[in-house]
Amino acid sequence: MSAKAEDAVPGRRVLANAIRALSMDAVQQANSGHPGAPMGMADIAEVLWNDHLKHNPANPEWFDRDRFVLSNGHGSMLIYSLLHLTGYNLPMEELKNFRQLHSKTPGHPEYGYAPGVETTTGPLGQGITNAVGMAIAEKTLAGQFNQDGHHIIDHYTYVFMGDGCLMEGISHEACSLAGTLGLGKLIAFWDDNGISIDGHVEGWFTDNTPGRFEAYGWHVVRDVDGHDPKAIDKAVREARSVNDKPSLICCKTVIGYGAPNLCGSHDCHGAPLGKDEIKAARENLNWNHEPFVIPSEVYAGWDAKKKGAEAEKAWNDKFAAYKKAHPKLAAEFERRMRGELPSDWKAKSMEFVNAVNAKAETIASRKASQNSLNGFGPLLPEFLGGSADLAGSNLTIWSGSKGLSNTVSDGNYVYYGVREFGMSAIMNGVALHGGFIPYGATFLMFSEYARNALRMAALMKIQSIFVYTHDSIGLGEDGPTHQPIEQTATLRMIPNMMVWRPCDAVESAVAWKQAVEHKTGPSSLIFSRQNLPHQVRSDKQIADIARGGYIIKDCSGTPDAIIIATGSEVDLAMKAAESLSGKKIRVVSMPSTNVFDAQDQAYRESVLPSSVTARVAVEAGVTGFWAKYVGLNGRVIGIDRFGESAPAGELFKHFGFTVESVVKAVEEVLG
């Protein structure tokens, strides 16, 4: 196809050219960015946003809006142009400040900056995977709330993605599951321009992409001219007519469309076009306007405020009828959309914690986690759980779990299969969509597969709850391939990530309670395979668990030494303290270092007084993390090498996790 901008549909092409002009101007002014994708996908975007996307620029949070995800997030000027042109609160000054400090238009779209950006994208493949999560959330909420004659949840999730997204392994995980679940409200557009950073992709990407998606169970619209508005519109209408499976629209485009000398090559993928090429592109596109100047008639052609307001009003009227017919369901729906916990949550969740304490069970913390789900699950219809094919080991299925499928839409549990990365990014999409608190599980070791999705959850400050079991060498015979060593410490290093490693059933219940209540970031809950003994506590100690670190065993007066421990090593610390007769020993349980570090200085000093420098930390993981708590003169009993295959009891002894080792370390720091 020629890159010459032949105006087959004059009005539409001019509207699309506004995207091209803004994109090349903003990238040029920033002297960095990716103009190729926005220029190549402008025609697709114009048809989708003007003819099909249900949204209201005046209320970007309107619940029944369609979701739009730019998975190829490097093309961020595409979405910024769309938001500006259609009437969102994203003024031209922000486009002029593209990629500048504190602007609402960062290099890749970031959730929470520009209104209308549904998720942070840039790491390729995660946008489409977030979109799968959004589509799962839409389908599940519809199953839980829609009633005959009252379909209050009825919106689409649209995705733009490029070759890079399709090359990333996570796209296989997510799109395979999307087909299996029959997500008919998910429509993805593949920008088939044949170019990536290194050049023509035919040297490294020759997949039969339409065949691949058909094998997943998707409806595929092949060979769409991505610069022909009529063909694009026809493809969208076809995709929307298919209700029982997701759709892929394969759009053949020219990257950098309109730039006469650079289009169709990787030279326009990730660099400014240059002043001369921009001038030539303006002539080629018949765009006779100065940089960042949009004529009033073009703004009028794009303005979506009136149509958006009408769409939202129609939905409000629909919801009013629903509320009259189903008042209890409507009230529950409104609560969940506000992200509020049930009114009885605080009292009943604390009742459960106290009941767990009264039972005084010696059980694995993974079992305590399942017990917590059984205690909290009936209180939280917004739970949407799952596991990456390890439900029987992670114990994430509780008595009220109901699996989702292509025919069951009112469930609350996703069988993710062996898709740790996909699961985690799908959970992020569920959280972003709203209406659910997603949790998903695997072995702690395999958090490594999912690491970038965890980072993205933390970057976006969204409530995804990641459940990790088999937390140490304590998993035993499966050996070093499955035994985490550095994982807990590195999870704690992720900004905004709240990490809990509880020592018994009571701390496990509190960890779950805190994760449910933590709305400004993700949580990682780390549980044991092996049984952990109950620790006796006062009411104050139970309350202090929520502060991340607390005194679980104290002495009279100022301690001679302090032992700090987490998880399975707390009991070891308690026994060592008992063995140190004649010494004043304080034991601190620190199930969440992140939460403890966030406490005020007075509380931290009350638990770990700076006057007591004789300190020992005990955790079955890497030692370096604990230096900030024990100081240069302290000791850390940990493990800085990979594990071995053997029964757990033998491994703990082999690696020095014994009462004798802890006692010796305390004696050494006391001198």
N, C-alpha and C positions, 0 to 999 in steps of 0.2 A: 504494500500500500504506500502511495506517495505521502510524504510528510507535508506536502503543499496543502494549506488549509483551505480546501475547496468547500464552500459554504453550502453543503447539501441541504441543511435545515438552518437557514440563516439565524433565527433567533437563538436556537439551541447552541449553535457553534460559538456565537458571540458570548453567551453565558459561560460556556466551558473555557473560552479563551481568557476570561477574567481570572480563572484559577491559574492558568498558565502564566499570565502576566504577573500576578501577585507572587507566585512561586519563584519565578526566575528573578524578580526584583528583590525579594526578601533574601534569597540565598546570596545574590550578588552583594547586597549591602552588608550582610554578615560575613561575607568572604568565606563561607563554609556552608555545607548543607547538601541536599540531594534534590535537584530539580527534575531529574528524569522521570521518576515515578509519578509525581503530581501532574506533570505535563502529559504523560502517556495515559493516565487514568481519568483525566478531566472529563471526558465525554461520558464515561460510565458513571462518574460521581454526579454529573449534572442530571442525568436521567433518574438515577436512584433518589437523589435528594429532592428533586422537584416533583416527581410523579408518584413516588412510592413510599418514601420514608415518612412515618408518622411521628412527628416531634413538635415541640412548642418552644421556640427560642426564648420566650419570656419566662418559661418554667422548665429549665433543663432537668429538674428532678421529678417531673410528672411521671407517675409510676408506670402507666400503660404505654409509654413511648416505645417506639422501636429502638433497639440498641444498634449502634454502628461502631465497629471495631476496625481500626486501621492496623492490621497485623504487621504489614511492612512499614513499621513505624518510622523508618528513616525518611520516608516521604511525608514528613509531618506537615509541611506547608500545604499539603492537600487538605487536611482536616482543618487547619487554621483558616485557610481561605474559605472553606465551606461554612465554618462557624461565623466568620466575620460577615460574609455575603448574605447569609440567611437571616441574620438579625440577632445573634447571640451577643452577650456583653463582652465582646472582644474587639475593641476599637482598633482603627488602623495604626495607631501609635504602637500597639503591641506587635503588629506584624512588622513594623519598621524595626522593632527591637528583637526580632527573631534571633534566638541563640545568645541573647545577652543576659547578664546577671540580673536575677530577680524578675525577669519578664514572665508573662503568662504563656510565652511561646518558646519553650526550651527546645533543644535540638531534636529530641524525641518526645512524643506526646506523654505528658505526665498527669496522672489522675490527681485532681485537686488543684490544678493550676487554671487552665482555661475551662470555662463552663461548657459542657457538652462532650468533654473527653471522658469516655466511659472506663478506660483502663490505661495503664502505662504500658506502652509497647516499644519495641526496639530490639530486645533479644528475640530473634526470629523464631516463629513457631508458637510463641506463647500467646500472641493475640488470638489466633484461631482457636487455641485451646481454652483461653478465657471465654471466648464466644460459645464454645461447647458448654461450658459451665453455665453461662447465662441462659442458653437454650434449655438446659436441664432444669434450671430454676423456674423458667417460664412454664415449661410443661408440668412440673410438679405442683407449682402453685395453682395452675389451672385445674389440675386434678383434685387438689385439696379444697378449692374454694368455688369454682364455677358450679352453677346449678342450672337445671333445665330452664331455658328462657333467660338466663342471667349469666352471660359470659363476660365477666369483668376483667379477666386476664386473657388478653388476646393480642399479642404483639410479636414481632419478628426480631431476629438477631441477624444483622447483615455484616459480612466480613470482606474486607479487601485483603488479598495476600498475593505475594509474589513467589518466584521460583525459590528464593532463599527459605521462605517459610516451609515450602514443600520438601526441601532437602533436609531440614532439621528433623531428627528422629521423633521429637515430641509430636509433630503433626501426624505421624502414623498412629501413635498411641491414641490421640484424641479423636481423629477422624474415624478410626476404626470403631471406637466406642460410640460415637455419634450415630453411625450407621446402624449399629446393633440396637441402640435405644430408639431408633426411628424418630429423630428430632426434626419433625416436619417444618418447624418454624425457624430453622437455621438455613440461611442462604449465603454461600461464599462465592466471591468473584476471584478467579485466578487471573492475575495480570501476566499473561503469557507473552512476554516481550523477548524472551530468549537471552537476556543479558543479566549478568551479575557483576560484581566489582572487578573480577578477573577477566571479564570479556564475555564471549559467546558461550552459553552454558552447554552447548552440544558436546563440548569436550569432557564434561563431568556430570551432566544431568540429562539422561536420555530416557527417563522413565516414561512409560505410557500412562500419563497422569489420569486421563479420563477413564482408562481401563482400571487403574488402581482404585479410583473412587467408586466405580461401579461394583468392584469386588467388595468394597466395604459396605455396600448396600445403599449408596447414595443415588439420587437422581442426577444425571449429568446432562447438561446442555452443551453440546460440542460446537466448536468452530464459529463462535460469535465474533463479528467484526466489532472490536472495541472502540471504533471511531464512528460507528453508524448508530445514531440514536434510536432509529426504528428497530434495528436488530437487537439492541440492548433492551429496549422496552419489551419486545416480544419475549426475550429470554427470561426477564424478570417475571412477567405474567405467567409463563409456563412453570417456572419454579414455584411460584405462589399457589399454583393449582394442585401441586403435589403435597398432600398433607401427611403422608405416612413415612416420609424419609427426608433427610436433608438434601439440599441441592447444591451442586457445583456448576457455576456458569464459567465456561472456558472462553476468556476474551483475548483474542489476538490483538496486540497493540504495538505501537512503535514508541519505545522509550524516548523521552524528550521531544514528543510530537510538536512540530512547529519550528524547531530550531533547525534551519536548513542544512547546516554543515556537521552538526554533532548528533542529530537524532539517529536512533538505531544502533548506537555504539555505547560502550562503557564509559566513554569520555564525558558523557552528561549524567552518569549515574550519581556520583558523589562529589561533585565539584561545581563551583559557579561556572556559568556559561561564558562569562567574559563580556565586556561592554560591546565589542563588535558583534558577537553572535547574538546578543540580546537585541541589538538594533536590527539585525537581519531577521530575527524571529518576529519582531514587531511588524516589520514590513510584510513578512510571509503570512502572518496571521491577520493582516489588516487591522492591527490594534494601534490606532494612532493617538495614544494617550501617554502622558508622562508617567514615570515610575510612581506606583502607589496611587494612581488616580483612577477611580472607577466612575464612569458616567452615571447619572441619576437613573437613566432608563435601565441600565444593567442592574443596579441595586433593586429597582422595582421588579425586574424579572426574577430576581433571586429571593426577595423578601418572603419569608415563611411565617411571619408573626400572625397574620390574620388567619391563615389556614390552620396554623397550630392552635390558636386560641379556640377556633371552632371545633377542632378535633378534641381538645381537652374538655370543652363544655359538653360535647356530646357524651364523652365518657363520664363526666360528673353526673349528668342526668341519668345515665345507665346505672351508675353506682348508687344514686339516691333510690332508684327503684329496687335495687338489690338490697339495700339497707332496710327498706320497708318490708320486703318479703322475708329477709333472713337477717334479722338484727344482731343475733349472737355471732354469726359468721362474719358479718360486716365489722363488728367491734373487734373481733380477733384479727381480721385482716388489717385493720387500721393500726392496731398495736404492733403487729409484726412489721408493717411498713415503716413505722416510726423507729423501729429498732429497740423498742422498750421491752424489758423483761416482764413477765407476769407479775401482777400486784402481790401475789403471795410467795414470790420467789425467795425473797430475803429470809422470811421466817421459815419456810419449809426446807430450803436448802440447808439452813443452819440446824434444823431438827435432824436432818439426815446425817450431817457431820457428827452431831452428838450421839446419834444412834450407832454409828460406826465405832465411835470411841467406846461406847458401852459394851459392844460385842467383843472388843479386844482380841480380834482374830489374828492368827499368824498365817498369812497368805501372801502369794506373789502380788506385787503391786499391779501387774497386768490384770490379775483377777479383781483386785480392789478397784481398778479402773472400770471394769465391766460392771461391778456392783454399783459404782457411782453412776454409770449410765442408766442402770435400772432404777436408781433412786431419783436421778434428775430428769431422765427421759420423759416420764409422764407429766412433768411440770413444763416441758419445753417442746411443744409441737413444732417449733422452728428448727429443731435438730435435723440435719441432713447428713447422715454418716456414710461411712464406707471404709474399705480396706483394699489394698493392692494384693488381692488373692491370698491373704493371710488371716482371714477373719477368725479361724479356729485357733490361731496363735496369738493374734493381737487382741482377741476377745472384744471386738468392737460391735458385735451384734448383741443387742439387749432384747428383753422380752417383747417390747413393742415395735421392733424393727420390721419393716415391710419393704421388700426389694422392688426397685423400679425396673421396668422392662419396656419393650416396645408396645406392650399392651396394658401395662399397669402404670398409671401416671399419678396416683395419689399416695405413693409410698414415701419412705423417708430414709432409704438406704440404697447406696449405689455399689454394686459389685464391679469394682474398677478393673479387675484382672491384673496381670503383672505389668502395671503401668505407673510406676511410682512418680515419675516426672509429670506425666499426663494428669494423674490424679491430683497432684498438688496444684497445678495451674488451673485445672477445672474447678477445684475448690475456690481458688481466688476469683474465678468468674462468678461462681455462685454467691460469694460474699459481696462482690461488687453489684450484682443484680439486686440484692435485697430480698428480705423475707425469710432468710434462713441463717442459721449458724452452722457452717459446714465443718465437719471433722473427718479426717481420713488417716489411715494407719499403715505402717509397714515396720520392718525391723529398723532399729536405729542405724545400723550399718548402711542401709539403703536410702537413708536421707541424702546420701551423697549423689544418688541418681537425680534427686529432686532439688538440689541445692539452689539453682537459680530461681526456681519458682518460690522457694522460701524467702529468698532475698527480695523478690518482687513484692511479695505480700508485706514484708517489712517496709520496703520503700513506699508502698501505697498506704501503709498504716491501716490495713484492713483485718477483719476478724476471721482468720482461718485458724483452725485448731489442728495442729499436726501431732498425731499420737505415735510414739515410737516405743516399741517394746524390745526385749532382749538387749538390755542396756549396757552390757559389759562382758568381760570374760566369764561372767556368771552364766552365760548361755551354754557354756561347756563344750560338748563333743563336736559341734559343728565347726569349731576351729577358727583360725584367724581370719578366714574370708568373711565370717559372719560376726566376729567379735569387735565391737567398736572400741577404739582407743582414744582418738582425738576428736570424735564427733561432738560429744557434749560440750567440750570447751569451745569448739569453733562455732557451734550454734549460739553460745552465749555471746560471741563476739559480733553477731549481726545486730546492727542498730535497730531498735524498736522491737526486737524479738524477745518475748518473755519465755524463759526456759525454766521448767520445774523437773526436779529429780527427787521424788518423795521417798521417804524411808519406810513407810508402812501404810496401812489402809487409811488411817486418819489423814495423813499428809496427802495421800492420793485424792481423797474426797475434796480436801481444801484446794488442791491444785486444779481439779476440774471446776470447782466453784469459781475460782479466780479467773480461769480461762473464759468461762461463760460471761463473766462480768467485765472482762477486759475488751473494750470496744475500740481502742485506738491502736491496735496492732495485733499481729499473730502471736500464738502461743505454741510452744513445743512441750509436750508432756512425755516424760521419759520414764518407762516402767521396766521392772525386772521380770525375768522368767522365773527365778527361784523365789521360794518363800522368804518373807521378811517378818521378824517378830514384832508384835505390837509394843509400842513404847507408852509408858504411863505418863500422863500429862494432867496439869491443872487446867481449869477453864481459861485462865490467862494465857497459858502456853498454847492452848488450842487457838485462841484469838490471835496470838502473835505469829502463828504459822503464816498467815496472810501477809506478814511483813517480810517474808522471804528468808529471814534468818532469825533465830531466837535461841534463848538458853533452854536447853532441854534437860540439863543436869547441872546443878550449881553447887557451890561450896560456901562455907561461911567466910565472910571477909573478902579481901582481894585474892583472886586466884594466883596460885604459883604458875600455873600453865593453863592454856586453853587448847582444847582439841576441837577442830572444825571438821565436820564430815557431811556427806550427802548420801542419799539412797541407801543401798545395802551396807555401806560402811558406817552408818550411824550406830548400829548395834555393836559393831566392832569397837567404836570409840567409847561407847558406854561401858563395855566390859573392861576395856583398858583402864578407864578411869577408876573402876572398882578395884582393879588390881594394884593401883598406885597408892597403896595405904600409906598414910602419913603425909601425903601431898594434897594440897588444895587444888583440885582440878575442876575446871568448868568445861562442859561439852556443849558446843553450839551446833545445832542442826541447821543447815543452810540449803533448803530445797530449791530456792531460787536466788541466785547471786544477783541477777538483774533487779529483782524487786527489792532485795536488801540494799543494794547500792543506791536505790532511789529514795530510801528513807532519809529523814532529817538527820543531821549530824549528831544530835543528842541521843537519838535512839541507837544509831550505829555505835556510838561511844559506850552506851550502856551495855551493849552485847559484847563488843570487842574493845575494851578500854585500852587506850594507847599506852598506858603505863605497864601493861602486861605484854612483854615482848617475847616470852617463851611460848611459842605457838607451834602446833603441828596440824597439818591438814591431811585428811585421808579420803581419797577417792580413787576408784578403779578406772583411772584414765590418765591422760598426760599431766605431768607435774607442773609445767611452766605457768599454767593459768593461776595457780594458787599463790604465787609469789607476792601478789599485792595484799594478801590477807595475812601471810605469815612473816613477811619481811625477810631481810637478808640473813638473819640469824635463825630463822625458823626451819622446819623440816616439812617435807611433803612425802607422804607415802602414796605412790601412784605407780603408773606403768608407762614407760617411754619406749616400749618395743611392742611388736606384734605378739599376739597370744599364741596359744597352742591348742591342740585338740585333745581334750581329756575331760573327765567329769569336773563339774564346777568346784566342788570342794577341794579337789586336788590342785586345781589351778590357783585358787586363792592362796593356798599354802605355798605353792611353788613361786608365786610372784610376791610373797611377803606380806600378804594381807592377813596378819595374825595378831592376836592380842600381844604376843611377845614383841613383835616388831613395833607396834604402836607404843608400848611401854618403853622400849629401848629409845625410841625417837624422843619421847618426852624427857626421859632422863638425860639425853644428850643436850637438849636445849636448856635444861635447868643447870647443866654444868657440874 
